[in-house]
């Protein structure tokens, strides 16, 4: 499968307007960076391309999209800011989880219904940097990833392209197809069910400080905000999933308003609310 970016103006579907993005974000091409990709991205969103940037002293833009020899990354500017955020499937925590994460014994695997003889297709309607989708792709699930923010989609698409050049990881990312689209609009436009399972991990708008430790969460809240339309997304997901919808939440967070989940799986920090539509036994091979 190949990455597919659609809709140059889909920033309007997220919770931060184009004008706000333009005031928050600029583009910089570092040594070895893809200047063409950087120019295309900047043109898509009307962003300024900076020259000779010193990240710790930059005070015009709180965020930069930096293109270097590793691809694009999102970086917060200013003294003491955290390091870059990028979609990385070939090293770091994601690769460690691939090797030592526990396979089908992981809570997310149980939540989507993975077990002997059952490997559902999954649509991740809030893909982000693709970590959860990658975990499921490692177990053989055919994954469709929807990401409505073109900023995050740029990172995700580049991470997938890099992974497809890795001997170890390419067979996994071959199961991952990324679409830059607003999930509610995209799902609503589909004439029939789109996947066995639809997976949602909406950004919880009222996270406390302890939940903001991850640097990607801090940066994404600046770019995206909170997913205030989570209730509408759940409603359309329930219409377009064949067997179940799974919603990832902070462990102590309230359920999404509307229909009650059929069951819950709780971990140390997260919880999976499972909305069962029908038994998955018919998927047994």
N, C-alpha and C positions, 0 to 999 in steps of 0.2 A: 504494500500500500504506500501511497505517497502523500506528503503533506499538501493541504489545499487551503490557500488563503482566499477568502472571498469578501467582497464588500469594503471598499476603501474608506467609507465614512462610518464604520460601525462603532467608532469611539462614541458616537451620539447615543448608542444603545446602552452604554455603561453609565455609571453614576457620576462621572466627571466629564464636563463638557470639553469640546475641542479647545475653546479659548482658555479654559483652566489648565489643560494639559500644556498648552503653549507657554503658559507662565511658569509652569513647574519644571519642564523638561527641555533640554537641549541635546544635541548630538555632537560627539567628538570622535574623530578617527585617529587611533593610536598607531604605533609602529606595527606594520603587518596586517592592519585592519582592512576590511573590504570596503573601499570608498564608494563603490557603486551601490552596494546594499545599504550603506549608511545614507547616501543621497536619496535613494528610493524611499527609505523609511521617513527621512526628514520631510521629503516632498509630500508624502501621503498625509502627514498630520500638520504640515505647515510649521515645522520646527526649525529653529536656528541651528546652523552648524558652526561650532566654535573652533578657534585656532589657539594653539599654545596654552592649553588649560593646565592650571595647577589646582588639583581637586580640593586640597585643603584650604585654598584661598578663594575659590569661586564663590561669589556672593550674589550673582544675578539669578541663578537657577539652583533650586535645592536638589535637583536630580539630573543626572546625565545618562544618556545611552551611549556607552563607549564601545566602539568596534575595534578589536585588536586581533591578534593572530589566533585567538581562541574563539572568536565570534563576538556577538553582542552581549553586553552585560549592563545591568542597571546599577548605578552607583549614586549614593547620597554624597553630596558635597559638604565641605566645611571641616574644620578641625575635629578630630576624634570620631569621624563618621565610620560606620562599619564597612567591611569590604564589599566587593561586587556581588551581585545576585545574577546567576545565569542558570539556564536549564542544562544540567549535566547528568548524563546517564552512563558515563563510562568511568567515572572516578568518584571519590568522596562517599558521602553517606548513602546515596542511591545505589552505587555499585556494591557497597558493603551490605546493604539490605538484600540485594539480589543474591549475594553469595551466602549470607548467614541469617536471613530474615525469618526463616521458618516455613517457607512454602505455603502449602494449603492450611497449615496450622495457624497462620496469622489471622487476627480478628477480622480484617477487611475481607480476606478470602472466605471466611465463614459467613460473613454478612451477605456477600453476593451469591452465596449458595454453592461455592466450589467444593466438590467432594469427588470421590472415586466414581468415574463414569459420567460426571456432570461438569461441563465446562461452558458456562453461559457466555453469550456475547454481551458486552457491556458498553453502554454509552455514558461517558463521564461528561456531564453537562456543565461542570464548573472546573475545567481542567487545570488551570493555574500553570505550574511548572511541570505538571505531568507525573509527579512522583507516585501517586496512588495508582494512576493508570498503568504505569510501568510495572508496579508490583503485580497487578493482575495480568498484564501481558506476559510476565515471567512465568505465570501458571498456565499460559496457553489461551487466555481469553482474547477474542477479537475485540479490539478497543476502538471506539470512535470518540474523539476528544473535541468538545466544543469549548472555545474560549472567546468571550466577547470583547475583551480589551485588546486592541491591536498592539499595545505596548507589550503585554504579557505574551500575546501570540507570536510576536517577533522573537522573543527569547525562546519560546517553546519550539517554534519551527526550526530555529538554528540548532537547538540542542538535539532535535530528532535527526536533522541532516548530518550532524557530526557523528551521532551514534551509528548511523547507517554506514559509516566508513570504518566501524570497529568490528573486527572479526568475531569477538565474543558477544557483542550486544546487538549487532545488525539483525540476527534472526528474531530477536525479541521485539525491536522497534518495527519490524515488518508487520507486526500485528497492530500497530498504532497509526490511525489515520486522524490527522488534525484538521479542524475546520474553524476558521475565525468567523464566528457568527453569534448573534444574540440567541441564547438557548431557547427562550420562550418563543421568539419569532420563528426560529428554525423548526422547533418541534411542532408548533401549531400549523406550520405549512406542510407537514408530512401527512400523506393521505392514510397511512396505516402505521402499525407498531414498528418501532425502529430498532429495538434490541430486546434481548431477553430480560436484561436488568438495566435500569437507569440509575446512575450513581450521582449524588449531589453532595457537595461540600461547600455550601454558601458561606461567605465570609460573615461571621457573626458580628453585628454592628456594635455590641456593647461589651467587648472583651475587656477584662481588667488588665492591669499592668503586667501581671505575671504571664498573661497569654500573648503579650507583645514582644516576647524575648526574641523570637526568630526575626532576623533582619528582613527577610523577604516579606513577612507579614506587615512590618512597619512601612516598607516602601510601597507595597501594594495598596495599603489603606490610603496612602497619599494619592496614588494613581486611580484607584477604583472606588474607594469608599466602602461602605457596608452594602451587602446585597439585600436591599430593602424590599425586593420583589420576590423573596424566597417562597412566600406562600403561593404566588401565582406560578412560579416555576414548579413547585411540588404538584400543583393541580394538573398542569399539562403533562408532567412526567407520568403521573398515574394513568393518563389517557393513552400514552404512547409506549409504555413498557408492556412486555408480554407476560412476565411472571412476577416481578417485584420491583419496587423502588427502594433504594437504600440512601439514607441521609446521614452524613457524618456531622456530629455536633460536639462542642466542648462537653465534657462529662456532666457538668452541672447546669448546662444551658437548658432553657425550656424547649419543648417540642415546637416545631413550626405550627402556627395556627392552622386549624382545619381538621382534617381526618386524623384520628389517632393511629399511631403505628401498631402493627400486629404484635411485634416483639422488639426487644432491645438487647444489644450486646454492649457491655461496658468494659472499657479498659482503664488504664491508670489516669489518662488525661482526656481521652475521647470516648464517644459513645456512638453506636450505630443504631439508628431507628429504622426498622425494617417494615415496609408496607407490602404485605403479601397479596397478590392478585389471584394466583392459582398455584397449584403444586408444580414443582420443577421436575417431578419424576419422569415426565414424558421426554426429558432431554437425555436420559440415560442411554449411553451408546452400547 
